């Protein structure tokens, strides 16, 4: 039920704005700020009275080792999504990295409760369908504040709908078990952000909006960057000086 509600809300808020402003506008990424601010107030009130107290209670009663294990468990589920999206992006190395992490942590890591892949040198390559759409050339679209789900862009919002169906928990037969996992994930992720609450000052809406857009932009830029550009960032003189005495 949760995944269908998520899909409906994201699509309802995404497609009307797509018809009004389908293209990326760096000068004004938030053309619907008035509406977005009203949704932000709703989300913030929900967070203040429900999510934050639930996260504080969760942190209080959950031992640190158990909290780390739960965080590892959900991070491991995310590796499956990353593997699928890496394949859709045509990145075989990232697909093998995420797929390998998922396989190893799901088995040796006891269903992902322990991250044994990282000490083995297997680095996480997190990605999602929003980044896949960016690589495919889909414009970013306007910034959206979606009820219950928080900040999105049109592109990442549509990607989030697809990501729901690329997550292993979406295919759990038991409705109670599936929704229980969704709820636990939300509380666990909110608990991880409790320490960051003190950093929010001034206009919290602007702070969260800019932080989200900058983070998404940085991630997409790193995913779409030409590998040759990475080497071009090194100073040619440094390369020459470093290897000029190399007899080979």
C-alpha positions as a printed Julia matrix, in Angstrom:
248×3 Matrix{Float64}:
  0.0     0.0     0.0
  2.8     2.44    0.87
  4.45    2.09   -2.53
  1.19    2.87   -4.33
  0.59    5.96   -2.17
  4.15    7.1    -2.93
  3.65    6.61   -6.65
  0.33    8.47   -6.71
  1.6    11.45   -4.68
  4.79   11.84   -6.69
  3.01   11.57  -10.03
  0.2    13.91   -9.02
  2.71   16.58   -8.0
  5.18   15.9   -10.81
  3.21   15.78  -14.05
  1.16   18.99  -13.66
  4.39   20.9   -13.13
  6.0    19.08  -16.06
  3.34   20.52  -18.34
  3.99   24.03  -16.96
  7.77   24.03  -16.8
  9.36   20.91  -18.3
 12.83   22.33  -18.8
 15.74   22.91  -16.48
 16.02   26.51  -15.3
 19.22   27.29  -13.43
 18.12   30.89  -12.84
 14.93   29.8   -11.09
 14.98   26.13  -10.02
 12.01   26.71   -7.69
  9.21   28.31   -9.76
  6.55   26.88   -7.43
  8.07   28.17   -4.21
  4.78   29.39   -2.75
  3.15   25.97   -3.03
  6.35   24.21   -2.03
  6.57   26.26    1.15
  3.04   25.27    2.14
  3.91   21.61    1.64
  7.11   22.16    3.61
  5.11   23.49    6.56
  2.95   20.36    6.43
  5.98   18.06    6.27
  7.76   20.0     9.0
  4.73   19.75   11.3
  4.51   16.01   10.63
  8.19   15.68   11.41
  7.92   17.71   14.61
  5.0    15.74   16.03
  5.54   12.24   14.61
  8.81   11.41   12.89
 11.29   13.21   15.14
  9.79   11.85   18.41
  9.68    8.37   16.87
 13.33    8.66   15.8
 14.36    9.92   19.26
 12.55    7.01   20.92
 14.08    4.57   18.45
 17.58    5.85   19.17
 16.97    5.74   22.93
 15.84    2.11   23.06
 18.0     0.68   20.28
 21.59   -0.3    21.18
 24.22    1.29   18.96
 25.3    -2.06   17.54
 21.71   -2.9    16.62
 21.18    0.54   15.05
 24.31    0.08   12.93
 23.1    -3.34   11.88
 19.71   -1.99   10.81
 21.39    0.83    8.89
 23.66   -1.72    7.18
 20.63   -3.87    6.32
 18.85   -1.05    4.49
 22.06    0.15    2.86
 22.52   -3.36    1.52
 19.02   -3.35    0.03
 20.01   -0.12   -1.69
 22.92   -1.93   -3.35
 20.41   -3.97   -5.36
 18.82   -0.77   -6.66
 22.25    0.67   -7.43
 23.22   -2.47   -9.33
 20.13   -2.32  -11.54
 20.56    1.39  -12.24
 24.27    1.0   -12.96
 23.34   -1.6   -15.58
 20.75    0.78  -17.07
 23.46    3.45  -17.19
 25.77    1.11  -19.07
 28.36    1.04  -16.28
 29.45   -2.56  -16.02
 32.11   -1.9   -13.38
 29.62   -0.15  -11.08
 27.07   -2.91  -11.71
 29.58   -5.57  -10.69
 30.65   -3.53   -7.64
 27.1    -2.99   -6.34
 25.99   -6.5    -7.28
 29.06   -7.98   -5.62
 28.48   -5.97   -2.44
 24.85   -7.06   -2.33
 25.76  -10.72   -2.8
 28.58  -10.74   -0.24
 26.81   -8.7     2.45
 23.59  -10.69    1.98
 25.45  -13.94    2.64
 28.64  -13.43    4.63
 27.16  -10.3     6.2
 24.06  -12.17    7.43
 21.32  -10.53    5.35
 23.3    -7.3     5.24
 23.43   -6.7     9.0
 27.22   -6.56    8.73
 29.16   -4.72    6.04
 31.9    -7.19    5.18
 32.32   -5.96    1.58
 33.91   -2.62    2.47
 36.84   -4.13    4.45
 37.35   -6.41    1.43
 37.99   -3.3    -0.7
 34.61   -3.25   -2.46
 33.56    0.4    -2.54
 29.89    1.37   -2.59
 28.7     2.9    -5.89
 25.36    4.4    -4.87
 23.06    5.57   -7.65
 19.34    5.72   -8.42
 16.84    6.03  -11.25
 16.9     9.83  -11.08
 20.59    9.72  -11.99
 19.85    7.16  -14.69
 17.29    9.52  -16.22
 19.86   12.33  -16.09
 22.37   10.2   -17.99
 19.67    9.42  -20.52
 19.24   13.15  -21.1
 16.02   13.82  -19.19
 15.93   17.47  -17.99
 16.0    18.16  -14.25
 12.74   20.08  -14.18
 11.51   22.28  -11.33
 12.14   21.74   -7.64
  9.22   20.09   -5.8
  8.41   19.63   -2.14
  6.31   16.45   -2.07
  3.97   15.68    0.86
  5.47   13.06    3.21
  8.48   12.45    0.93
 10.2    15.81    1.06
 12.42   17.52   -1.52
 12.6    16.29   -5.09
 13.09   17.61   -8.58
 10.68   16.58  -11.31
 13.27   14.13  -12.62
 14.29   12.67   -9.27
 10.62   12.5    -8.24
  9.71   10.39  -11.23
 12.85    8.34  -10.59
 11.74    7.76   -6.99
  8.55    6.12   -8.25
 10.59    3.7   -10.33
 13.03    3.1    -7.48
 10.14    1.79   -5.35
  9.8    -1.09   -7.8
 13.56   -1.66   -7.97
 13.78   -2.3    -4.21
 13.71   -5.9    -2.93
 11.28   -5.09   -0.13
  8.62   -4.15   -2.72
  8.3    -7.85   -3.55
  7.7    -9.17   -0.04
  4.41  -11.06   -0.14
  3.3   -10.04    3.34
  1.73   -6.57    3.3
  2.39   -6.13    7.03
  5.99   -7.22    6.64
  6.57   -4.96    3.64
  5.0    -1.89    5.24
  6.81   -2.67    8.49
 10.14   -2.52    6.65
  9.17    0.76    4.99
  8.27    2.23    8.36
 11.47    1.01   10.0
 13.54    2.45    7.15
 11.92    5.88    7.55
 12.49    5.95   11.32
 16.06    4.68   10.99
 16.93    7.28    8.34
 15.34   10.03   10.44
 17.35    8.9    13.47
 20.55    9.32   11.45
 19.63   12.96   10.83
 18.91   13.88   14.45
 22.4    15.26   15.01
 22.05   17.45   11.91
 18.96   19.22   13.25
 21.12   21.66   15.21
 22.83   22.75   11.97
 19.6    24.09   10.48
 19.32   27.83   11.01
 17.71   30.8     9.33
 15.25   29.99    6.57
 15.07   26.2     6.89
 13.18   25.85    3.62
 15.95   27.58    1.65
 18.64   25.63    3.52
 17.08   22.25    2.73
 16.26   23.18   -0.86
 19.76   24.4    -1.68
 21.39   21.46    0.1
 19.25   18.98   -1.84
 19.83   20.61   -5.24
 23.58   20.91   -4.67
 23.85   17.31   -3.54
 21.9    16.0    -6.53
 23.87   18.18   -8.92
 27.2    16.97   -7.52
 26.18   13.32   -7.72
 24.9    13.61  -11.28
 27.96   15.55  -12.39
 30.19   12.81  -11.01
 28.13   10.15  -12.79
 28.08   11.92  -16.16
 31.69   13.11  -16.17
 33.86   11.77  -18.94
 36.53    9.49  -17.39
 39.15   11.28  -19.51
 38.26   14.54  -17.75
 39.44   13.06  -14.48
 42.95   12.64  -15.84
 42.88   16.06  -17.48
 42.59   17.62  -14.02
 46.16   16.61  -13.24
 48.84   19.12  -14.11
 50.74   17.98  -17.19
 53.94   19.43  -15.73
 53.49   17.31  -12.62
 53.14   14.21  -14.77
 56.22   15.15  -16.78
 58.31   15.88  -13.66
 57.19   12.69  -11.98
 58.12   10.4   -14.84
 60.9    12.23  -16.68
 63.56   10.09  -15.03
 61.68    6.85  -15.58
 64.0     4.61  -17.66
 60.96    2.91  -19.18
